[in-house]
Amino acid sequence: MSTINQSRRRLFSRNKNDAIRLPWVKSSVEFTDLCTRCDKCIEACETQIIIKGDGGFPQIDFSIDECTFCQKCVDVCKEPLFEDLNNVPWQITANIQEKCMAYQGIWCQSCKDACDTSAISFTLSIGKAPLPNIDKDACTGCGACVAPCPSNAILLKNVEA
């Protein structure tokens, strides 16, 4: 009788769930069941943030650049993976981790400068570096704040997580 290695199974399911998929991907579909890994979305991406992830499935890498919501990935895909483009592209928002330079007392606002929607602001306080705040309602999840961060302190996460 063969046994299933549960730790290995959790590893694969965790990676699949942690990957940021393309904008407008339906939450009701199993992405890995329908995506053919044709790479057309990777080739079409104007900011080249779509990369081959685990198993060759496309995923977003915000350390490269931001998503401009150009919809080119949706336009080239022949599979029924996507929602109506009038819907919100995805349910992710920026989250600032403790390794942020501002939390270390260093004045840095590179994330704020990169944020076109002004979702990131800084609170001034006497004798301290200003601390970041993210307006989750204003954050589009575009990832513009990720690449410019010198301490890699910004992660985009699913709102549900």
C-alpha positions in Angstrom: 0.0 0.0 0.0 1.5 3.4 -1.0 1.2 6.3 1.3 0.8 10.0 0.4 3.5 12.3 1.7 1.2 15.0 3.2 4.1 17.5 3.7 4.9 17.3 0.0 1.2 17.7 -0.9 0.9 20.9 1.3 4.0 22.3 -0.3 2.5 22.1 -3.8 -0.9 23.4 -2.7 0.7 26.3 -0.8 2.7 27.4 -3.8 -0.4 27.2 -6.0 -2.4 29.4 -3.6 0.4 31.9 -2.9 1.0 32.7 -6.6 -0.5 35.9 -7.8 -2.4 35.0 -10.9 -3.2 37.3 -13.8 -5.7 40.1 -13.3 -9.4 39.3 -13.9 -8.9 35.6 -13.4 -12.2 34.1 -12.2 -12.1 33.0 -8.6 -14.6 30.2 -9.5 -12.2 28.3 -11.8 -9.3 26.2 -11.0 -6.6 28.1 -12.9 -4.2 25.2 -13.2 -6.9 23.0 -14.8 -7.8 25.5 -17.5 -4.5 27.3 -18.3 -2.6 25.6 -21.1 0.7 27.2 -20.3 0.9 28.5 -23.9 3.0 31.6 -22.7 0.9 34.0 -24.9 0.2 36.1 -21.8 3.8 36.3 -20.9 4.7 37.5 -24.4 1.9 40.0 -24.5 2.6 41.7 -21.1 3.7 45.3 -21.7 5.6 45.5 -18.4 6.9 41.9 -18.5 5.7 41.1 -15.0 4.1 37.8 -16.1 6.6 35.0 -15.6 6.6 31.2 -15.6 5.9 30.1 -12.1 5.6 26.7 -10.5 4.7 24.1 -13.1 5.2 26.6 -15.9 1.9 28.4 -15.0 2.0 32.2 -15.5 2.1 34.3 -12.4 2.8 37.9 -11.5 6.2 39.1 -10.3 5.9 42.7 -9.0 9.7 42.9 -8.3 10.1 43.5 -12.0 7.5 46.3 -12.5 3.8 47.1 -12.1 0.6 46.0 -13.7 -0.8 48.7 -15.9 -4.1 46.8 -16.4 -3.6 47.0 -20.2 -5.7 43.8 -20.6 -3.3 42.4 -23.2 -3.0 39.1 -21.2 -6.8 38.7 -21.3 -7.0 39.6 -25.0 -4.5 36.9 -26.1 -5.9 34.1 -23.9 -8.3 31.7 -25.6 -9.3 29.9 -22.4 -12.3 30.8 -20.2 -10.2 32.0 -17.3 -11.3 35.6 -17.0 -14.1 37.7 -15.5 -15.8 40.7 -17.1 -13.2 43.4 -17.5 -15.5 45.9 -15.9 -14.9 44.1 -12.6 -12.1 44.8 -10.2 -8.9 43.2 -11.7 -8.1 41.2 -8.5 -8.5 41.2 -4.7 -4.9 42.0 -3.7 -3.5 44.9 -1.8 -0.1 46.1 -0.7 1.2 45.2 2.8 4.2 46.7 4.4 6.4 44.4 6.4 8.5 45.2 9.5 11.7 45.4 7.4 10.5 48.7 6.0 13.2 51.3 6.3 10.8 53.8 8.0 10.3 51.3 10.8 14.1 51.3 11.2 14.1 55.0 11.7 15.3 55.8 8.1 13.4 58.4 6.1 12.2 56.7 2.9 9.0 57.2 0.9 9.9 55.5 -2.4 6.6 53.5 -2.2 4.5 56.6 -1.8 6.3 58.3 -4.7 5.5 55.3 -7.0 1.8 55.1 -6.1 -0.3 56.8 -8.7 -3.5 56.3 -6.7 -2.1 57.9 -3.5 -3.0 54.8 -1.5 0.2 55.1 0.5 0.7 58.0 2.9 3.1 58.7 5.7 2.3 59.8 9.2 4.7 62.4 10.5 5.8 62.4 14.2 8.3 64.4 16.0 11.8 62.9 16.2 11.0 59.9 14.1 10.9 58.9 10.5 7.4 59.1 9.0 5.6 55.8 9.1 3.7 54.3 6.1 -0.1 53.8 6.0 -1.9 52.0 3.2 -5.5 52.9 2.3 -6.7 49.4 1.4 -9.7 50.9 -0.4 -7.5 53.1 -2.7 -5.0 50.4 -3.4 -5.5 48.8 -6.8 -3.0 46.1 -6.3 -1.0 47.3 -9.3 2.3 46.6 -7.5 4.0 50.0 -8.5 5.2 50.3 -5.0 7.0 46.9 -4.8 10.0 47.3 -7.2 11.2 50.7 -6.0 11.3 49.6 -2.3 15.0 49.4 -1.3 14.3 47.0 1.5 11.9 44.6 -0.3 9.4 45.3 2.4 6.2 45.4 0.4 4.2 42.3 -0.4 1.0 42.1 -2.3 -1.4 39.7 -0.8 -4.9 38.4 -1.4 -7.4 40.4 0.6 -9.1 37.2 1.7 -5.7 35.9 3.1 
